[in-house]
Amino acid sequence: MGDKAKNSVQIIKEDMQKAGQAIEVNGSHTVGYDSASGRLYGSCGGSLVYWDEHKAYQSEDFHKGYNIPLK
């Protein structure tokens, strides 16, 4: 959440969610704010486990990051 009057950012909630009942995510995530550059950054990674359309068990490792300018 950005506050332009005070020029500050506070992270009030962070969460990694899954979509669907046949999905399981085993991993972790991070989020932070770099006040010098005014950027929100974070990453998540782990293993995505699911059943495909042929009812075969699938597992994929993943790592995604983001860096978003707020100024």
C-alpha positions as CSV (number, residue, x, y, z in Angstrom):
1,M,0.0,0.0,0.0
2,G,1.5,3.4,-1.0
3,D,1.0,6.6,0.9
4,K,2.0,9.5,-1.4
5,A,1.6,12.1,1.4
6,K,4.2,10.3,3.6
7,N,6.0,8.7,0.6
8,S,6.1,5.3,2.4
9,V,5.0,1.7,1.7
10,Q,3.9,-0.9,4.2
11,I,3.3,-4.5,3.2
12,I,0.2,-5.6,5.1
13,K,-0.3,-9.1,3.7
14,E,1.6,-11.6,1.6
15,D,0.3,-14.9,0.5
16,M,0.8,-17.6,-2.2
17,Q,-2.4,-19.2,-3.4
18,K,-3.4,-22.0,-5.6
19,A,-6.2,-22.2,-8.1
20,G,-8.2,-25.5,-8.3
21,Q,-8.7,-28.6,-6.2
22,A,-6.3,-30.9,-8.1
23,I,-3.3,-28.7,-7.4
24,E,-0.8,-28.7,-4.7
25,V,2.1,-26.2,-4.3
26,N,5.1,-26.9,-2.1
27,G,7.3,-23.9,-1.9
28,S,8.0,-20.5,-0.5
29,H,7.7,-16.8,-1.4
30,T,9.2,-13.5,-0.4
31,V,8.1,-9.9,-0.8
32,G,9.8,-6.6,0.0
33,Y,10.1,-2.9,-0.8
34,D,13.2,-1.0,-1.8
35,S,12.6,2.6,-0.7
36,A,15.7,3.9,-2.5
37,S,14.4,2.9,-5.9
38,G,10.7,2.9,-5.0
39,R,10.2,-0.7,-6.2
40,L,8.2,-3.6,-4.8
41,Y,10.0,-6.9,-5.4
42,G,9.5,-10.5,-4.6
43,S,9.7,-14.1,-5.8
44,C,8.1,-17.5,-5.3
45,G,9.4,-21.0,-6.1
46,G,8.8,-24.6,-5.4
47,S,7.0,-27.6,-6.9
48,L,3.7,-27.6,-8.6
49,V,1.9,-31.0,-8.4
50,Y,-1.3,-31.7,-10.3
51,W,-3.3,-34.3,-12.2
52,D,-3.5,-33.5,-16.0
53,E,-6.5,-33.9,-18.3
54,H,-5.5,-37.6,-18.8
55,K,-5.5,-38.1,-15.0
56,A,-1.7,-38.5,-15.0
57,Y,0.3,-37.2,-12.1
58,Q,2.5,-34.2,-13.0
59,S,5.1,-32.3,-11.1
60,E,7.0,-29.1,-12.2
61,D,9.5,-27.0,-10.4
62,F,9.1,-23.3,-10.8
63,H,10.7,-20.0,-9.8
64,K,9.2,-16.6,-10.6
65,G,10.3,-13.1,-9.6
66,Y,8.9,-9.7,-10.0
67,N,10.1,-6.1,-9.6
68,I,7.4,-3.4,-9.9
69,P,8.1,0.4,-9.8
70,L,5.7,2.2,-7.5
71,K,7.0,5.8,-8.1
